[in-house]
Amino acid sequence: MALFLILALFPVFSSMAAWPQADGGALPAGSSPSPGGALQEELLPGSLDDALKSLSLEKGTLELVVCGKPLHLPVVIQKKYNDIYMNLDDREVKALFAALAAGLETESQNRIITVQRTGVPKSEEIATVKEAEYTSGTTTVRLSPPPFVARGLTFLALKHVPLLTGGLLSRDKKKGLYYLDPTLTSITVTPGKKHYFLRMAGTASFRQAPFILKNPRRYVIDLVNIHLSEGLLQMPQKEIFHEAIGKITFSQNEVNPNRVRVVIPLAEGMEVRLNPPQGKNSAEVMLTPRSPSSVCSSFSLQTVSAIRMEVKGKESKVLVNVSGPVEYEWHRFKPPDNRFFVDLHKARLLGKKQTLKTDNPLIEEIRIAQFQDKPEPVVRIAIELKEHYLCKFAPPSPGTKQVALVISHELINLDDAVMDGNGVTSYPRPGKKIICIDPGHGGYDSGAVNASLGLCEKTVTLDIAKRLSALLAERGWNVVLTRSTDRDVSYYGSTDLEELSARVKVAKEMKADIFISIHCDASSNTAVRGISTHWYKEHDNPLAAALHQRMLEELQNRDRKIHKNRFYVLSHSSMPSALVETAFISNAGDASKLNSPDYRGRIAKALAGGIELYFRLHPKK
């Protein structure tokens, strides 16, 4: 939204009282009355120099730092009252206004100045100055000294530029410099779908410089060449408290040059990322709590007894001793926050939390603690890297019970790097097949819905998957679920491609032998019912056939055949995969069955039977 400021110029020039010179302080627009006499422009003598001289004005140069850039501007000075005027028709002055996100135009004949500002609320769209009075909404400010016109050129006192641009003018008397910077007008925290957003807006663009402070850990963003607005300066407690984030503080950290500091508490597992700016006058920080999410269902509780570090050549290895097979989940954050997290699911730490200080060239310190007890115990290991080094999990040596993370001197490409993943040290049933079950939809995506029954596809598929998981675990298989709760596998509100890719990624990382995606079909024709199964790769077909056969035998529903379809989860998975449409949620009869826990149990039994049939006919991977 643009703001148009129209200044009707006072048709005479009069001298003014002196401009207060506060060393390092802000210099606001004055409001004292004009004591001088009126001089009509047409009565001014000869050339511009003569006209200025008759007004007791002298030409000079002003050293002014605007948004961090030093400028040497031509000005005229009324020495008696120490008033400084800028020629608004000067190219460099127009550039100054542009740097403060304000377009400037003058109409000397009509004695009008027009300033167009960006990023201003619509409620402030109209503001005028008449008889040297600036009016915005219910606020009126007397411009003293007033603007004037001399030989077709429009002059404005430097002290009024902040009023027109929303900036702040200050002077460092020791350096002999003036500073003119935009002001920071708002700092807010807004909840998103999975993230929180800290947004900062100013009257013009500013630079951002993030870094980490420790003891305690904090993520700091310095906003360079900007000053807190009067409203933010007057806040008695310069802080924003959010229950999920903690206390975010802000302050005017430096003046002349100006620097605002924003400090965010860095809780263990909270990722803070500086987003690309949404606009020239803003900054946005995304805060993401990393909550553990298990994908394996057949692991038992293990204990974590010790953590240590080994150095060999240019590699450093972090070794964590565990009592048996564990599933782990990892995340890494982007610089300046170079933390690497490992969460051990269904694990309990023996003893107290530990912090390992190190003089290692790759690692600053390692922390290990019991991150949570419920709904399942999770031990979290946080590794402070000195740079964004390559990290990879090494397979444990035969007979050992360790999680081994290898860190090398090699730096990763952050644009292409994978920032999170899953893995296992080993499965609890060595040598047994690994079945990955994908309950279709979830979280943001409800899938197909039967409104009359209030039945969502995501609820049905999750219940079937859990029942199938229990049956397979009883029969001695290793089981992985892409989701075990009503959530998105990637993140809430993700694109379809991101979500489908995350499901395939789980199956790949967990080294699944087969992948089965469970769905409910739907049609605009409510008479359509039955079962269908889908495959894409050649080695998918036998799995699809076995599952389809057992579902027909167990469920005795209409046979809608086996089809070759290029569904993403089939075409992008490497292992044998199948997608089953268990029934039509849009059909009254099928939906009534899907709404029955007993029938969903029968579907799970049929799928378990199909898996056993497939591996009996195809014992090799």
C-alpha positions in Angstrom: 0.0 0.0 0.0 1.4 3.4 -1.0 1.2 6.5 1.1 0.9 9.8 -0.7 2.0 12.8 1.3 1.0 16.1 -0.3 2.6 19.2 1.2 1.0 22.5 0.3 4.1 24.8 0.7 4.0 27.8 2.8 4.4 30.6 0.2 7.0 32.6 2.1 10.3 31.8 3.7 10.9 32.7 7.3 13.9 32.0 9.5 13.6 29.6 12.4 14.8 28.9 15.9 17.9 26.8 16.2 17.7 23.0 15.6 18.5 21.1 18.9 21.9 19.3 18.5 21.8 16.2 20.7 25.0 14.2 20.5 23.9 10.7 19.4 20.2 11.5 19.9 17.3 11.5 17.5 16.4 14.8 15.9 12.6 15.0 15.6 10.6 17.5 13.4 10.2 20.7 15.3 6.9 22.4 16.1 7.9 25.8 17.4 6.3 28.9 15.8 8.0 30.9 13.1 9.3 34.2 14.4 10.6 35.6 11.0 9.0 37.9 8.5 7.6 36.8 5.1 9.5 37.1 1.9 7.6 36.5 -1.4 9.7 34.4 -3.8 9.0 36.8 -6.7 10.7 39.6 -4.6 13.9 37.6 -4.3 16.8 39.1 -6.3 18.6 37.8 -9.4 20.1 34.3 -9.6 19.6 31.4 -7.2 22.8 32.4 -5.4 21.6 35.9 -5.0 18.2 34.7 -3.8 19.8 32.4 -1.2 22.2 35.1 -0.1 19.3 37.5 0.4 17.7 34.9 2.7 20.9 34.6 4.7 21.5 31.1 3.3 24.9 29.7 2.4 25.7 26.7 0.3 27.4 23.7 2.0 27.9 20.0 2.0 26.3 17.6 4.5 28.0 14.3 5.4 25.0 12.0 5.9 25.0 8.2 6.3 21.7 6.8 4.8 21.0 3.1 5.4 24.7 2.5 6.0 25.8 4.3 2.8 27.8 7.6 3.3 26.6 10.5 1.1 27.9 14.0 0.6 24.8 16.1 -0.2 24.7 19.7 -1.3 22.6 21.7 1.1 21.9 25.3 2.1 22.4 26.4 5.7 20.8 29.2 7.7 23.7 29.7 10.1 22.0 32.0 12.5 19.4 29.4 13.4 21.5 26.4 12.4 18.8 25.2 9.9 19.8 22.9 7.1 17.8 22.7 3.9 17.8 20.1 1.1 17.0 20.9 -2.5 14.3 18.3 -3.2 14.9 18.6 -7.0 18.5 17.4 -6.6 19.1 13.9 -8.0 21.0 12.8 -4.9 18.2 13.9 -2.6 15.7 11.9 -4.6 18.0 8.9 -4.3 18.1 9.5 -0.5 14.2 9.3 -0.4 14.3 6.2 -2.6 16.7 4.5 -0.2 14.1 5.0 2.5 11.3 3.5 0.3 9.8 6.8 -0.6 9.3 8.3 -4.0 9.7 12.0 -4.2 8.2 14.6 -6.6 7.8 18.3 -6.5 5.6 20.9 -8.1 7.2 24.2 -7.4 4.6 26.3 -9.3 1.8 24.9 -7.1 4.1 24.7 -4.1 3.4 21.0 -3.6 5.7 18.1 -2.5 4.4 14.5 -3.1 6.0 11.6 -1.2 4.9 8.1 -2.0 5.8 5.6 0.7 5.4 1.8 0.5 4.3 -0.7 3.1 2.0 1.7 5.0 -1.5 0.6 6.3 -4.4 1.8 4.3 -5.7 3.7 7.3 -2.8 6.1 6.9 -3.2 6.5 3.1 -4.1 10.2 3.1 -1.9 12.8 4.7 -1.5 16.5 3.8 0.3 19.6 4.8 -1.5 22.9 4.5 -0.1 26.2 5.6 3.1 24.3 6.6 1.1 21.8 8.7 1.6 18.1 8.2 -1.6 16.2 8.9 -2.0 12.4 9.1 -5.2 11.0 10.5 -5.9 12.9 13.7 -2.2 14.1 14.1 -1.1 17.6 13.0 2.5 18.8 13.1 3.6 22.3 12.4 6.6 22.4 10.0 9.0 24.9 11.4 10.9 26.0 9.5 8.5 25.6 6.6 9.4 24.5 3.1 10.1 27.3 0.6 10.6 27.8 -3.2 13.5 29.7 -4.7 13.9 30.1 -8.4 11.7 27.2 -9.2 13.5 24.8 -6.8 11.8 23.4 -3.7 13.7 23.3 -0.4 12.8 21.3 2.8 14.5 21.4 6.2 16.5 18.2 6.8 14.8 17.8 10.2 11.4 17.1 8.4 12.7 14.2 6.2 12.0 11.6 9.0 8.4 12.8 9.1 7.9 12.2 5.3 9.8 8.9 5.2 9.1 7.2 8.5 12.9 7.2 9.2 14.9 8.5 12.1 17.6 11.2 11.9 20.4 11.4 14.5 23.8 13.0 14.8 27.1 11.9 16.1 28.7 15.1 17.2 32.2 13.6 17.7 32.3 12.1 14.2 30.5 15.1 12.7 28.1 12.8 10.9 24.4 12.6 10.6 22.6 9.2 10.3 19.3 8.7 8.6 17.9 5.2 8.8 14.5 3.5 8.5 12.6 2.5 11.6 11.5 -0.9 12.8 7.7 -0.6 13.2 6.6 -4.1 14.3 7.8 -7.5 15.7 5.2 -10.2 15.8 5.0 -14.0 16.3 2.5 -15.8 14.1 1.6 -19.6 14.3 1.8 -21.5 11.0 0.8 -25.0 10.1 3.8 -26.7 11.6 6.1 -23.7 12.3 6.0 -20.4 14.1 7.0 -17.2 12.2 8.8 -14.3 13.8 8.2 -11.3 11.5 9.8 -7.9 11.6 8.8 -5.0 9.4 10.4 -1.6 8.9 9.7 1.5 6.9 12.5 0.6 4.4 15.0 -2.2 3.8 17.6 -3.3 6.3 20.4 -5.9 6.5 20.2 -9.0 8.7 23.2 -10.6 10.4 22.4 -13.9 12.4 24.8 -15.6 14.8 24.7 -17.9 17.9 25.3 -16.9 21.5 26.0 -19.6 24.2 25.5 -20.1 27.9 22.6 -20.1 27.5 22.2 -20.9 23.8 20.4 -18.1 21.8 19.9 -17.4 18.2 20.6 -13.7 17.6 19.7 -11.6 14.5 21.2 -8.2 14.2 19.1 -5.8 12.1 21.7 -3.5 10.7 21.0 0.2 9.7 17.6 0.4 11.3 16.3 2.0 14.5 13.4 1.0 16.8 10.3 3.1 16.1 9.0 5.3 18.9 6.2 2.8 19.6 8.7 -0.1 20.2 11.1 2.2 22.1 8.3 3.1 24.5 7.5 -0.5 25.3 8.5 -1.0 29.0 9.4 -4.7 28.5 11.0 -5.1 25.1 10.0 -8.8 24.8 7.5 -11.1 23.2 6.6 -14.3 25.2 5.3 -17.3 23.4 4.6 -20.5 25.3 6.1 -22.8 22.5 9.2 -20.6 22.0 9.9 -18.8 25.2 10.9 -15.1 25.7 12.0 -13.3 22.5 13.7 -10.0 23.4 14.7 -7.0 21.2 16.7 -3.8 21.9 18.4 -0.9 20.2 21.8 -2.5 20.5 23.8 0.3 18.9 23.2 3.9 17.6 25.2 5.8 15.0 25.4 3.5 13.2 22.1 1.9 14.2 21.6 -1.7 15.0 18.6 -3.5 16.5 19.2 -6.9 18.2 16.6 -9.6 18.3 17.4 -12.6 20.6 15.5 -16.0 20.4 15.9 -18.7 23.0 17.3 -21.8 21.4 15.7 -24.8 23.1 17.1 -28.2 22.4 15.4 -29.4 19.2 14.0 -26.0 18.1 15.2 -25.1 14.6 15.5 -21.5 13.8 15.9 -20.5 10.1 16.1 -17.1 8.6 13.8 -17.2 5.6 14.4 -15.2 2.4 12.7 -11.8 2.8 9.1 -11.7 1.8 9.4 -8.0 0.9 12.1 -5.3 0.8 11.1 -3.9 4.2 10.8 -7.1 6.2 12.5 -10.1 7.7 11.1 -13.5 8.6 12.4 -16.2 10.9 10.8 -19.7 10.9 10.9 -21.6 14.1 10.3 -25.3 14.0 10.0 -27.5 17.1 11.4 -30.9 16.2 9.3 -33.5 18.0 10.4 -37.1 17.8 8.2 -39.4 15.6 8.9 -43.1 15.5 8.2 -45.2 12.4 9.1 -48.7 13.7 6.5 -50.7 15.7 8.3 -53.8 16.8 11.2 -52.5 18.9 11.4 -53.1 22.6 12.8 -50.7 25.3 16.6 -50.3 25.4 19.0 -48.5 27.6 21.8 -46.0 26.7 24.8 -46.4 28.9 27.6 -44.3 27.6 28.8 -41.9 24.9 32.3 -41.3 23.7 34.3 -39.9 20.8 37.1 -41.4 18.7 39.4 -39.5 16.2 41.0 -41.3 13.3 42.8 -39.2 10.7 40.4 -36.5 9.4 37.3 -38.3 10.8 35.7 -38.1 14.2 33.3 -40.7 15.4 30.6 -40.3 18.0 29.8 -43.7 19.6 26.7 -44.3 21.7 26.4 -47.6 23.6 22.9 -49.2 23.7 21.6 -52.4 25.2 20.0 -53.7 21.9 18.5 -52.7 18.6 17.2 -49.2 18.4 15.5 -47.0 15.9 17.0 -43.5 15.4 15.8 -40.3 13.8 18.1 -37.4 12.9 17.9 -33.8 12.0 20.5 -31.2 11.1 20.1 -27.4 11.1 21.4 -24.8 8.8 24.2 -22.3 9.7 24.8 -20.4 11.8 23.1 -23.1 13.9 25.3 -26.1 13.1 23.6 -28.6 15.4 23.1 -32.2 14.4 20.5 -34.1 16.5 20.0 -37.9 16.9 16.9 -39.2 18.7 16.9 -42.8 20.0 13.4 -44.0 20.2 12.2 -46.4 23.0 15.4 -45.7 24.8 16.2 -44.7 28.4 19.4 -43.0 29.5 21.2 -44.6 32.5 22.3 -41.8 34.8 22.1 -38.1 34.4 22.4 -36.0 31.3 26.0 -35.4 30.1 27.9 -32.6 28.3 31.2 -33.5 26.6 33.5 -30.6 26.0 36.1 -31.1 23.3 39.0 -29.5 21.5 38.1 -31.6 18.4 38.6 -29.5 15.2 35.1 -30.6 14.0 33.0 -30.7 17.1 32.5 -28.1 19.8 30.6 -30.2 22.3 28.2 -33.2 22.6 25.1 -33.3 24.8 23.0 -36.3 25.7 19.8 -36.3 27.8 16.5 -38.0 28.3 14.4 -35.8 26.0 11.0 -37.2 26.9 9.4 -40.1 28.8 5.9 -40.1 27.2 4.3 -41.2 24.9 7.5 -43.2 24.5 11.0 -42.6 26.0 13.4 -40.8 23.7 17.1 -40.1 24.3 18.4 -37.1 22.4 22.0 -36.5 21.4 22.9 -33.0 20.3 26.2 -32.5 18.5 27.6 -29.0 18.1 29.5 -28.9 14.8 31.9 -26.1 14.0 30.9 -26.1 10.4 28.3 -27.9 8.2 30.4 -31.0 8.0 29.3 -34.2 6.3 27.8 -36.7 8.9 26.9 -40.3 8.2 25.9 -43.3 10.2 28.2 -46.2 10.1 26.9 -49.8 10.3 27.8 -51.3 13.7 30.5 -53.8 13.8 29.3 -57.5 14.2 28.6 -58.2 17.9 28.6 -54.5 18.9 25.6 -52.6 20.2 26.4 -49.0 19.2 25.1 -46.0 17.3 28.0 -44.7 15.3 28.0 -41.3 13.7 31.0 -40.5 11.5 31.9 -36.8 10.9 34.4 -35.8 8.2 36.1 -32.6 7.2 34.1 -32.5 4.0 31.5 -29.7 3.9 28.1 -30.4 2.5 26.2 -28.5 -0.1 23.3 -27.0 1.9 21.2 -26.4 -1.2 21.1 -30.1 -2.0 21.6 -31.7 1.4 19.0 -33.9 3.1 18.3 -32.4 6.4 16.6 -35.2 8.3 16.1 -39.0 8.1 15.5 -42.3 9.9 17.5 -45.5 10.5 18.1 -48.5 12.7 21.2 -50.0 14.3 19.6 -53.4 13.5 16.1 -54.9 13.6 14.9 -56.9 16.6 14.2 -59.9 14.4 17.5 -60.4 12.4 17.0 -62.2 9.1 13.3 -61.6 9.0 11.7 -59.5 6.3 11.0 -55.8 6.8 7.5 -54.7 5.9 6.8 -51.0 5.3 3.1 -50.1 5.7 1.9 -46.7 4.4 -1.5 -45.6 5.8 -2.7 -43.3 3.0 -3.3 -39.6 3.7 -3.3 -38.2 7.3 -2.9 -34.9 9.0 -3.6 -32.0 6.7 -5.0 -34.4 4.1 -8.2 -36.3 5.1 -8.4 -38.2 1.8 -11.9 -39.2 0.7 -14.8 -38.5 3.1 -18.2 -40.1 3.6 -20.1 -37.1 5.1 -23.2 -39.1 6.1 -21.1 -41.4 8.3 -18.5 -38.7 9.2 -15.9 -41.2 8.0 -12.5 -40.0 6.7 -10.2 -42.2 4.6 -7.1 -41.2 6.7 -8.8 -42.6 9.8 -9.7 -45.9 8.2 -6.3 -46.5 6.6 -4.5 -45.8 9.9 -6.6 -48.2 11.8 -6.1 -50.9 9.2 -2.3 -50.3 9.2 -2.1 -50.6 13.0 -4.1 -53.8 13.0 -1.9 -55.2 10.1 1.3 -54.1 12.0 0.2 -56.0 15.1 -0.6 -59.2 13.1 2.8 -59.0 11.3 4.7 -58.5 14.5 3.0 -61.5 16.1 4.1 -63.6 13.1 7.7 -62.5 13.5 8.1 -59.8 10.9 9.9 -56.4 11.3 7.4 -53.7 10.7 7.7 -50.0 9.7 4.8 -47.5 9.4 5.2 -44.3 7.5 2.9 -42.8 10.2 1.5 -44.2 13.4 -0.6 -41.1 14.3 -2.9 -38.7 12.4 -0.1 -36.6 10.9 1.6 -35.7 7.7 4.7 -37.7 7.1 6.6 -34.7 5.8 5.0 -31.6 7.4 1.6 -30.1 7.9 0.4 -28.4 4.7 3.2 -29.9 2.5 2.6 -30.3 -1.2 1.4 -33.6 -2.5 4.8 -34.3 -4.0 6.7 -33.6 -0.8 4.3 -35.8 1.2 4.5 -38.7 -1.2 8.3 -38.4 -1.5 8.5 -38.5 2.4 6.6 -41.8 2.4 8.9 -43.4 -0.1 11.9 -42.0 1.7 10.9 -43.8 4.9 10.7 -47.2 3.1 14.1 -46.6 1.5 15.9 -45.5 4.6 14.5 -48.3 6.7 15.6 -50.8 4.0 12.1 -52.3 3.6 11.7 -55.5 1.6 8.2 -54.6 0.5 6.1 -51.5 0.6 2.3 -51.5 0.9 0.2 -48.3 0.7 -3.4 -48.6 2.0 -6.3 -46.5 0.7 -10.0 -46.3 0.3 -11.5 -45.7 -3.2 -14.1 -43.1 -4.0 -16.3 -42.2 -7.0 -19.0 -39.6 -8.0 -21.1 -42.7 -8.9 -22.1 -43.9 -5.4 -23.2 -47.3 -6.9 -19.6 -48.3 -7.6 -18.1 -50.6 -5.0 -15.4 -53.2 -4.7 -11.6 -53.9 -4.3 -8.8 -53.0 -6.6 -5.0 -53.3 -6.4 -2.3 -51.4 -8.2 1.3 -51.9 -9.3 3.8 -50.2 -11.6 7.2 -51.9 -11.7 7.5 -55.4 -13.1 8.5 -56.8 -9.7 5.5 -55.2 -8.1 3.0 -57.4 -9.9 3.5 -60.6 -7.9 3.0 -58.7 -4.6 -0.1 -57.0 -6.0 -1.5 -60.3 -7.2 -1.0 -62.0 -3.8 -2.6 -59.2 -1.8 -5.5 -59.0 -4.2 -6.1 -62.7 -4.1 -6.3 -62.8 -0.3 -8.5 -59.7 -0.1 -11.1 -61.2 -2.5 -11.1 -64.5 -0.6 -11.5 -62.9 2.9 -13.7 -59.9 2.1 -15.9 -61.3 -0.7 -16.4 -57.9 -2.3 -16.7 -57.1 -6.0 -13.5 -57.7 -8.0 -12.3 -54.5 -9.6 -9.1 -56.2 -10.8 -5.4 -55.4 -10.7 -4.2 -52.4 -12.6 -0.8 -51.0 -13.7 -0.7 -47.4 -12.6 2.1 -44.9 -12.3 1.3 -43.8 -8.8 4.2 -41.9 -7.2 4.7 -44.3 -4.3 4.9 -47.2 -6.7 7.1 -45.6 -9.4 9.6 -44.0 -7.0 10.1 -47.0 -4.6 12.8 -49.4 -5.4 11.4 -52.4 -3.5 8.3 -54.4 -4.6 5.4 -52.2 -3.9 1.6 -52.3 -4.1 -1.3 -49.9 -3.5 -4.5 -51.4 -2.3 -8.0 -49.8 -2.6 -9.8 -51.7 0.2 -13.3 -50.5 -0.7 -15.3 -47.5 -1.9 -15.9 -45.0 0.9 -18.4 -43.3 -1.4 -20.6 -46.4 -1.6 -23.1 -46.8 1.2 -22.6 -50.5 1.6 -18.8 -50.4 1.4 -18.6 -47.4 3.7 -20.8 -49.1 6.3 -18.3 -52.0 6.3 -15.3 -49.7 6.5 -16.9 -48.0 9.5 -16.9 -51.4 11.3 -13.8 -52.2 13.4 -14.5 -55.9 12.8 -14.4 -55.4 9.0 -11.2 -53.4 9.2 -9.7 -56.3 11.2 -10.7 -58.6 8.3 -8.9 -56.3 5.8 -5.8 -56.4 8.0 -6.0 -60.2 8.2 -6.4 -60.5 4.4 -3.3 -58.2 3.8 -1.2 -60.2 6.3 -2.2 -63.4 4.4 -1.3 -61.8 1.1 2.2 -60.9 2.4 2.8 -64.4 3.6 1.6 -65.8 0.3 3.9 -63.5 -1.6 7.0 -64.4 0.4 6.1 -68.1 0.2 6.0 -67.9 -3.6 9.0 -65.4 -3.7 11.3 -66.2 -0.8 14.2 -64.1 -2.2 14.4 -60.4 -1.9 
